Amino acid sequence: MTAVLERAWRVASWYVGSIMGDRAYRRYVEHLRATHPDASVPTEREFWRTRHAEADARPGMRCC
């Protein structure tokens, strides 16, 4: 039973993390390296700062 609960917790954590954008920076870096290998990779802090600035500039692009 413990193994089932642990798996359920991992799945739930993955799902909530995906919705909240926890993996967004890692996906962005993978995309950037694959499609633009010569481009410099921003720090995670720079990535989030830019992402939030863009969301604030276009409030109609988000759900809330």
ZATOR-452211 format. One record per atom (N, C-alpha, C, O): x, y, z. Coordinates in steps of 0.1 Angstrom, whole numbers, padded with zeros to 4 digits, always signed. Example, Ala and Ser with C-alpha at 12.3 -4.5 7.8 and 13.67 -1.06 7.14 Angstrom:
% residues 2
+0132-0057+0078/+0123-0045+0078/+0132-0033+0078/+0142-0033+0085/+0128-0022+0071/+0137-0011+0071/+0129+0000+0079/+0134+0011+0080/
% end
This chain:
% residues 64
+0008-0012+0000/+0000+0000+0000/+0009+0013+0000/+0005+0023-0006/+0020+0012+0007/+0029+0024+0007/+0034+0027-0006/+0035+0039-0010/+0037+0017-0014/+0043+0019-0028/+0032+0026-0036/+0035+0035-0045/+0020+0022-0035/+0009+0028-0042/+0007+0043-0039/+0005+0052-0047/+0008+0046-0026/+0007+0060-0021/+0018+0068-0026/+0017+0080-0030/+0030+0063-0026/+0042+0070-0031/+0041+0073-0045/+0044+0084-0050/+0037+0063-0053/+0035+0066-0067/+0024+0076-0070/+0026+0085-0078/+0013+0075-0063/+0002+0085-0064/+0008+0099-0061/+0004+0109-0068/+0016+0100-0050/+0022+0113-0047/+0031+0119-0058/+0030+0130-0061/+0039+0110-0063/+0048+0114-0074/+0040+0119-0086/+0044+0129-0092/+0030+0112-0090/+0022+0115-0101/+0015+0129-0099/+0015+0137-0108/+0009+0130-0087/+0002+0143-0084/+0012+0154-0084/+0009+0165-0088/+0024+0152-0078/+0034+0163-0078/+0038+0167-0092/+0040+0178-0095/+0040+0157-0100/+0044+0159-0114/+0033+0168-0121/+0036+0177-0128/+0021+0164-0119/+0010+0170-0126/+0008+0185-0121/+0007+0194-0129/+0009+0187-0108/+0008+0201-0103/+0020+0209-0107/+0018+0221-0111/+0031+0203-0107/+0043+0210-0111/+0043+0214-0126/+0048+0225-0130/+0037+0205-0134/+0036+0208-0148/+0026+0220-0151/+0029+0229-0159/+0015+0220-0143/+0006+0231-0145/+0011+0244-0140/+0009+0255-0146/+0019+0244-0129/+0025+0256-0123/+0037+0261-0131/+0041+0272-0128/+0042+0253-0140/+0054+0258-0148/+0067+0255-0142/+0077+0260-0146/+0068+0245-0133/+0080+0242-0126/+0091+0237-0136/+0103+0238-0134/+0087+0231-0147/+0096+0226-0157/+0098+0235-0169/+0105+0231-0179/+0092+0246-0169/+0093+0255-0180/+0107+0259-0184/+0111+0259-0196/+0115+0263-0174/+0129+0267-0177/+0137+0256-0183/+0144+0258-0193/+0136+0244-0178/+0143+0232-0183/+0139+0229-0197/+0147+0227-0206/+0126+0230-0200/+0121+0228-0214/+0126+0239-0223/+0130+0236-0235/+0126+0251-0218/+0131+0262-0227/+0146+0260-0230/+0150+0262-0242/+0154+0257-0220/+0168+0255-0223/+0170+0243-0233/+0178+0244-0242/+0163+0232-0231/+0164+0221-0241/+0160+0226-0255/+0167+0222-0264/+0149+0233-0256/+0145+0239-0269/+0156+0248-0275/+0159+0247-0286/+0161+0257-0266/+0171+0267-0271/+0183+0260-0276/+0189+0263-0286/+0188+0250-0269/+0200+0243-0273/+0198+0234-0286/+0207+0233-0294/+0186+0229-0287/+0183+0221-0299/+0181+0230-0312/+0186+0226-0322/+0174+0241-0310/+0171+0249-0322/+0181+0261-0324/+0182+0265-0336/+0187+0265-0314/+0196+0277-0315/+0209+0274-0307/+0211+0280-0297/+0217+0264-0311/+0229+0260-0303/+0239+0271-0301/+0246+0270-0291/+0239+0281-0309/+0249+0292-0307/+0244+0303-0298/+0252+0312-0294/+0231+0303-0294/+0225+0313-0286/+0230+0312-0271/+0232+0300-0267/+0231+0323-0264/+0235+0322-0250/+0222+0318-0242/+0211+0322-0246/+0224+0310-0232/+0213+0305-0224/+0211+0315-0212/+0221+0317-0204/+0199+0321-0210/+0197+0329-0199/+0197+0322-0186/+0195+0310-0186/+0200+0328-0175/+0199+0322-0162/+0184+0319-0159/+0176+0325-0166/+0182+0311-0150/+0168+0308-0146/+0161+0321-0141/+0149+0323-0145/+0168+0329-0134/+0162+0341-0129/+0158+0351-0141/+0148+0357-0141/+0167+0352-0151/+0164+0360-0163/+0152+0355-0170/+0144+0362-0175/+0152+0341-0171/+0141+0335-0178/+0127+0339-0172/+0118+0343-0179/+0126+0337-0159/+0114+0340-0152/+0111+0355-0152/+0099+0358-0153/+0121+0363-0151/+0118+0378-0152/+0112+0381-0165/+0102+0389-0166/+0118+0376-0176/+0113+0379-0189/+0099+0373-0191/+0090+0379-0197/+0097+0361-0187/+0084+0354-0188/+0073+0362-0181/+0062+0364-0186/+0076+0367-0169/+0065+0374-0161/+0063+0388-0168/+0052+0393-0168/+0074+0394-0173/+0072+0407-0179/+0064+0406-0192/+0055+0415-0194/+0065+0395-0199/+0057+0393-0211/+0043+0391-0207/+0033+0395-0214/+0040+0383-0196/+0027+0381-0192/+0020+0393-0187/+0008+0395-0190/+0028+0402-0181/+0022+0415-0176/+0019+0424-0188/+0009+0432-0187/+0027+0423-0198/+0025+0432-0210/+0013+0428-0218/+0007+0436-0225/+0010+0415-0218/-0002+0410-0225/-0011+0402-0216/-0011+0390-0216/-0018+0409-0208/-0027+0402-0198/-0038+0393-0204/-0042+0384-0197/-0041+0396-0216/-0052+0387-0223/-0046+0373-0226/-0054+0365-0230/-0034+0371-0225/-0028+0359-0230/-0028+0348-0218/-0023+0337-0220/-0032+0352-0207/-0033+0342-0195/-0047+0340-0191/-0056+0348-0194/-0049+0330-0183/-0062+0326-0179/-0067+0334-0167/-0079+0336-0166/-0058+0339-0159/-0063+0346-0146/-0057+0360-0144/-0060+0366-0134/
% end
